[in-house]
Structure formats: structure tokens, C-alpha cells
Amino acid sequence: MQEALFCQALGLAAPWAVERVALDVERSRIDLYVVWQSGSAACPVCAAAEQKLHDHRQRSWRHLDFFQFEAYVHCALPRVSCSACSSTTQLSVPWAREGSRFTLMFEALALTLAREMPVAACARILRCADNALWRQIDAHVSLARAKESYAGVAVIGIDETSCAKGHSYITLVHDLERARLIYATPGKDASTVQRFAADLKSHQGRPEAIQVVCMDMSKAFIAGAGQHLPQAAIAFDGFHVVQMANRAVDAVRREEARGERWLKKTRWCWLKDKAKWTDKEQAKMDWLPRTRLKTARAWRMKEALRDVYRNSDADAASSAQALKKWLHWAQRSRLQPFKDLAKTIQQHWAGILQAFDASHLHTGYVEAVNSLLQAAKAKARGYGTTDHFIAMAFLIAGKLTHLPGSPLRKARA
């Protein structure tokens, strides 16, 4: 009965069968011995049927724990000697990935846990080495990505995020229409766009089919998109424009704080969304924005710019007109950081308007993914290699459809 039970649990079908089960209580271990109950098999290379077995090679795999016991699957795997193609090939097993020392169910659970917690913590829970888990993650992400099709990608978002301390970055490319990560590569220069275009071709996509690229005002990304995505319109979304306005407000505050004691410890009051002020911040901001401080004037300008984007549901022409009025205000403001911001907006005017024209594009999703990745990196206290960080990025945001599902998910009726 127990052999039949474990045979069903492993999802085996004849001629595979569980021959015996051994429980070692002292070592907290259970061993399942699987056999191939036939003298012949189809050739793994050419699929010729009823080929003779050449010999057997002993193999073992770590499986999901059985209660408190570590579980292992053992099998003397047959090698098939094929008379049709003259090859001698080992049979593939239905319970494990080729070349892996773990069963597919074990790896599926590892991937599920790795999305939610650091790999080192997963290794402690699963009682295995973290390097072994990284090999599983890297292998499954690579296999799943190879099967993905990006044929319909037309609107993308490009951004960089920090990979490690110092000037170490990776560039992330997202499909904004389906909200998924489709490419990641080390660096943040123009060549990253060239590598993306080559990768897109290898996944049934066409660089010339990209209609809009949404990005920040990075000169490298602008140059790369212009050279390697020639048909795409470049759009600079409101998130980055308002972000630059926040930096301008902070520059004014830092300069003025040298002589105005009221501005001490108020930095986040000026930068945060009004809806997120704490009670203490609300008490300060009840009167500070109405003063004649330069910082108060800068804050009102920043909020006015935010309102331009907040009310951009109207037609693009109205939004462009509202932004022009704001530019005239900034140019006459006698606040140098805002005069510089107005100059930057004028230099990138076409791309800023494109964000209004293209269904109010924004990279809020891209920034949200960056936050998730940075939170995962901080929780893990960094990743050993850039490749590991990229693999984790796809695991979190790639929406890869060919990854194994969680073994803990209930089967649907």
C-alpha cells in the first residue's frame, strides 16, 4: 500500500513504480526507491520504440520533506541502446529536471518561497545550501524566458535601478501594456537598448514595431532609443517631471534654511504628497506654505505642476497649454532651481507632450517594480552577483508563464 501511495504522490505511471520505501528515524530521513519495470524503452533521441536497455546508472534527488523527514528519491536509471540511430542515451525522468539533483516539486516550492523571502532564508527552511537554490532559480528563469514570446510588445518603459553599492546598475525594460518585465541587463548606457533590441528579436518581437518608449531624461537611453528603436516615439512621463520639481524645491529649501530657522526639520513636509502628511507635519504645513518664504513659493509651484498632471485627463492640447502657463511662471520666479527646471522641460518638450498624447503614459508601474526589487535586495542584504539580481527581478516582475506552479496550490475542481 505504501509503495502505491508514494507512486501516486510522485505522479508516476507504468512502467515507472516505487519499489520500496525506507524510513530512518534516527537520521530523520525517508528514501523512495523507484524502478523502471520494463526490459525496453523508446529512444530518447529519435523516439524509436522498443529499444533494448544498455545498462543502469544510480541517481538520487532531494524531494519535498515528508512530515519532519528529509525525503530522497533514488533510481537506477536505464540507458537505452538504439538500433535506429546508434546512440546510447539515458532516460529522462518525469519527476526531475535534467541535470538537477532536486525533484521538480522541490524546485517549484523553492521558487515560490524565493519570491517572498531572501534565498538564504529559503535555504534554512528547506534545509539545503543557498547556492543550490540559486542554481535552481537561474535555471528555471532562463528556461522560462527562452519560451516567452514578446511578439505583441509595442509600448515599453525603460529605467535603471541600483544593483549593488557604488555605481553598479542594471537596466530594466517593461512591457507597459501588460505590466511585465521583459528584459534586464547590466549597465545603464546606450548599448543596453541595443542589447534589448537583439533580445526582442530572439523572442519573436520586432524593434521596428515599438511605438512608444517611456523613460526618464537619461541622455544614454535617449541616444540608444533613437538609434536602435527608430520608429518609436520617446515619452517623458509626469512622474519624472514632478520628481525634478521636488529636487528643485529641496534645493531652494537647503539654500534658505541657512537663515530661516522655521525650515529646520521640514524637508519631508515639502516633498511628500499632502494626503500623506502626519499630524505633526500637518500642523507645520497649516501655515508654512502661506508665508513669504522662497521655499513656500517653490512648494506652491511644485504643487501647481503636480496639478497639471493630475488634471491631464482632458485632451492633450489643454494639458500642453496648462504646462506652458506653468513654464512662464517658473521662468519669472527668480528661483534658479525652477528656472533651470523650466529650461530642461523646454529642451525635452516634444517627449513630455508625447506622454500626454499616448494615452497619458506614465512609468508609475516601473517605479513600483524598482521599489519591490530594492526592498527584496535590502531584505536579502544584497545579492552575490548581477545575474542573481536579474534572475530575482524576473521572478518578481517577469510574469513568466512557463515557471512551475507552487506545489502547495490546491487543485481546481
Buried (B, 14 or more C-beta within 10 A) or exposed (E): EEBEEBBEBBEBEEEBBBBEBEEEEEEEBBBBBBBBEEEEBBBBBEEBEEBEBEEBEEBEBBBBBBEEBBBBBBBBBBBBBBEEEEBBBBBEBEBBBEEBBBBBBBBBBBBBBBBEBBBEBBBEEBEBEBEBBBBBBBBBBEBBBEEBEBEEBBBBBBBBBBBBEEEEBBBBBBBBEEBBBBBBBBBBBBBBBBBBBEBBEEBEBBBEBBBBBBBBBBEBBBEBBBEBBEEBBBBBBBBBBBBBBBEBBBBBBEBBBEEBEBBEEBBEBBBBEEEEBEEEBEEBBEEBBEEEBBBBBBBBBBBBBBEBBEEBEEEBEBBBEBBBEBBEBBBEBEBEBBBBBBEBBEEBBEBBBBBBBBEBBBBEBBBEBBEEBEEBBEEBEEBEEBBBBBBBBBBBBBBBEEBBEBBEEEEEE
